[in-house]
Amino acid sequence: MFLLGNEAIARGALEAGVAFTTAYPGTPSSEIALQFFQISQKTDLYFEYSANEKVALEVAAGAAMCGLRTMVTMKHVGVNVAADALMTLAYTGIVGALVLVVADDPYMFSSQNEQDSRYYGKLSGLPILEPSTVHEALEMTKYAFDLSEELKLPVILRTTTRINHSSGEVTLGLLAERKTKGAFEKNPFAYVCIPAVSRNLHPKLLNKYAQATAIADQSSWNRIEGDGKLGIICNGVSYGYVCDAIQELGVDHFRVLRIGFSHPFPDMLTQRFLEGVEKVLVVEEGEPFMEEAVRNCAQKAGITLPVHGKGEGFFSRLYEFDPALVKKVIAGFSDQPFEPYRPIKTDDLPEAPPRPPNLCPGCPHRATYVAVREVFGDEAIYPTDIGCYTLGLLPPLNMGDFLISMGAGVGTAGGFARATGRKVVAFIGDSTFFHSGLSPLASAVYNKHDFTLVVLDNGTTGMTGHQPHPGVYLGHLNLWKNPISIEAAVKGLGVDKVITVNPFHYRKTVDALQQVAAYHGVSVLIARAACPLYDRTLPGFKKKRPFYIKAETCRNHRDCIGKVACPAFYVAGEKVTIDADRCTGCALCAQICPENAILPMAKKEVSE
Amino acid sequence: MKTIRIMIVAVGGQGNILAARVLGEAALAEGIAVRMSEFHGMAQRGGVVESMVLLGDGKGYCISDGSADVLLGFEPSETIRAASKCNANTVVITNTAPVPPFTVALGKGHYPDVESAMSLMAGRVKKLIAFDATSLALQAGSSLALNMVMLGALAKSDAVPLSQDLFVHVIKEKTKKQFVDINLNAFEMGMRAFS
């Protein structure tokens, strides 16, 4: 069976009898949750998209305390949100099983940083498993549940994008029966982490840590291959590159320690490995996590040998590795001649034009941004947030001055406003608003900050593939019929000035922005219109009539491409034209054109 | 079996991932080990989509510069962007119909001269086949069948040890029922385009 890495993880969980699953979507982890969502519609598997990663972990922790087998999935930066709960959940431990899937993203294909989440294992004291192949992702996920139940601890399954988004052949096992109902046995002096309790729990965690170390030392996920004198220690996808490089170099000088159970680090096994080799190369993407552990082992065992990993002539902490890089470093490490790949000459080829992602045709965020720019221009400071709308950063919209993490658009806005006295307009999406916009907004109201928050409400989590959030209506699926009102939430947090607009009503949006701008204090504009990609998947969707540019009327002001820059426009000869296939009929550009030269196509032209 | 590395590049919406999947399933049906990775960060928002398909021996899921045995380009400027994956023995099969990025479409960027770029590349690789695959897909019944045209050309190229019948079988099994006829037409047209 040919599966995507993320499908293999979901399958592994089902084969382990997972009964309770939660997630906040985030690339590259999202497809795991999608599997659970779909399966939960047809079986007794419980799944929820929680409001954020911390909530996801907490909900699952509650179920795991009652003896259920649970899984929580998130991207690497999501663990930062969940970390507060995670650190002390390691103290209480759990009764059933809890497997936390953390998907790291080296090279930042779709992320704001490339943090190495293995350090969360070290910080919390929890075990970490790292698969090297898609098949192993399935098997290791299954094992993670057993390990979690054995140690009574959450177990971290750490992947990288190149596992999540790779496909490979897997052998399926049988699906296990789910235990969907548990029981909670009260034990407040073991579970309520007041200082006196936690002082007992920390040593308990250290005991489990010692137990986990012993398991890691014996684990078949950590194995030695070959018996050469040159040691290579590797993990994750790097293991595949190492094997391929050794095969291609065609020599047997090497002894490889593949680490799959990477925290607690298998000290005894590593010491045995080090005793048989002259020097060691550690091959790991990201930070020198294993390299530090290996040096530590060597020191404890009194072994003196060169340990290479990160550094000049070896590997970088930056980005993804690739097979050629690993082969080159191994060849250098072992003084082997090797035939490098020889790419064809490309420096005289014409440059391929950049193809940056862009807000889609008919995206309501574009409409909001055009209006904000008309009202505030370059005068205001624009803290922004995580989602499709981050793409407003690109010209000609130029909407986005600061971005670090989810919710930080609202949080930083008060700081920018107080420090400069300038107008500040912060942006946040609807999913991000529920994820982490509520507390900074409450704080801003209470501390009497002065800024405008624009909630870009497209009715879904757009960027990660249209997952629901607490504000989403899913009545057509017989799910969530009573979404939470963003207006009510904002007003409930004490914001007095709240206006909701449809951003495709351009003049009304500009008027509303002027009103909120004139207000002193925290004001909120909710710009609500559906994500066009999501909208067209809903029942009853009807494509609107596309627009065209009437050549006789057009005076080539080009405000359409200078201010709006919708991807449905293209320049043909001297004039701007609209691609009718891509135009969604949102009518934004028709309201911007100073000559009113943009008109809906007649019905009969559309049907042709 | 020695590893065969096939790099597939396209623009969001051109069906790259499905093409890679059909190729992968065909190899599996033939008993050949397959590893594949796909990168489609913001494909729906106009970005680049890359698939790497590795057949045969090996454990890695990634294709380094200079190591592709085949470069299958669904869009000519993407073929140019991925040219560094090629070496002197690479077979390049590329569509010549451009999908200009919006910056170019708005007159704010320059689209390369495809013909001269392809003739430069042709002299540096084992074989380069360039043809208007988008037109063929339209003739077959839908621009969405572009991926099947490209697979047809790949099947005919002998760059992968998979028979054309095998592809036909997988297309019948794995693509949506209502598109099977168009897909098979498109596949045939792709085969004829490779000469």
Interface residues (C-beta under 8 A of the other chain):
Chain A: F2 T27 F109 S110 S132 T133 V134 T161 R162 I163 H165 S166 S167 G168 E169 V237 Y239 G240 Y241 C243 D244 Q247 E320 D322 P323 A324 L325 P340 Y341 R342 P343 I344 K345 T346 D348 L349 P350 E351 A352 P353 P354 R355 P356 P357 N358 L359 C360 C388 L391 M463 L533 I561 A565 P567 F569 Y570 V571
Chain B: T3 V11 R21 G24 E25 L28 A33 V34 R35 M36 S37 E38 F39 G41 M42 Q44 R45 G46 G47 V48 D57 G58 K59 G60 Y61 C62 I63 S64 D65 G66 S67 S77 E78 I80 R81 A83 S84 K85 C86 N87 A88 T90 P100 P101 F102 T103 V104 A105 L106 G107 G109 H110 Y111 P112 D113 S116 A117 L120 M121 R124 V125
